[in-house]
């Protein structure tokens, strides 16, 4: 375990020996922070590099974990999202209708949900328009994991967003980044297909500030499986 310290201020537990590369995509500047591979897992994150824009500078745009021990590496990509349960399921239903066959949109999907602190298994069918336990005014949906044929989706919901302070600066100056992630997080398994990347971008916290084509390009870079260790 590592502790980040600066003067009398003690920060959260961090990853150390981080490698930072600064790049740009269509004029958008960002940093790619990569943690050394441990236990067959590689953690990377893309961080905004825009000193003139405090909303983006130093803020993680995407995280990824690639598990390389298996014959076929598995990559999960995460991002803080801006959706409440109603917007989440409405957007996901639209995505299914636009990007999959009609049979996918009509299927029932296995799900694990946290309703009011109770973890239960259930089936979810789209469109989720009349399920008050999920999107109703008194719903207390805190977490949902959906098992889709083209990749799993895991999403958490919370009343107050938790944002990182400045991952770029700690990576540059101390070769460290905080282990803790932002909230609420949306994560997708992009190992089978990058189809879910468009859905992630639709509810991404920075989708109002960063063009979708740039966010798509950043996801594509993160979701590339590791060829060699």
SULUR-V349564 format. One record per backbone hydrogen bond with DSSP energy under -1.0 kcal/mol. CO is the residue of the C=O (numbers start at 0). NH is the residue of the N-H. Records with the same first field share a line. If there is no record, write none. Layout:
CO = NH + NH
This chain:
1 = 13
3 = 10
5 = 8
8 = 5
12 = 178
14 = 176
18 = 33
20 = 31
22 = 29
24 = 27
27 = 24
28 = 48
29 = 22
30 = 46
31 = 20
32 = 44
33 = 18
37 = 40
39 = 67
40 = 37
41 = 65
42 = 34
43 = 63
44 = 32
45 = 60 + 61
46 = 30
47 = 57
49 = 52
52 = 55 + 56
55 = 58
57 = 166
58 = 47
61 = 45
62 = 77
63 = 43
64 = 75
65 = 41
66 = 73
73 = 66
74 = 189
75 = 64
76 = 187
77 = 62
78 = 185
79 = 204
83 = 87
84 = 88
85 = 89
86 = 90
87 = 91
88 = 92
89 = 93
90 = 94
91 = 95
92 = 96
93 = 97
94 = 98
95 = 99
100 = 104
101 = 105
108 = 123
109 = 146
110 = 121
111 = 144
112 = 119
113 = 141
114 = 117
117 = 114
119 = 112
121 = 110
123 = 108
126 = 128
129 = 131
130 = 133 + 134
131 = 135
135 = 138
139 = 115
141 = 156
142 = 113
143 = 154
144 = 111
145 = 152
147 = 150
151 = 188
152 = 145
153 = 186
154 = 143
161 = 182
165 = 169
166 = 170
167 = 171
168 = 172
169 = 173 + 175
174 = 17
176 = 14
182 = 161
183 = 80
184 = 155
185 = 78
186 = 153
187 = 76
193 = 196
195 = 199
196 = 200
197 = 201
198 = 202
202 = 81
203 = 206
205 = 208 + 209
210 = 214
211 = 215
212 = 216
213 = 217
214 = 218
215 = 219
216 = 220
217 = 221
218 = 222
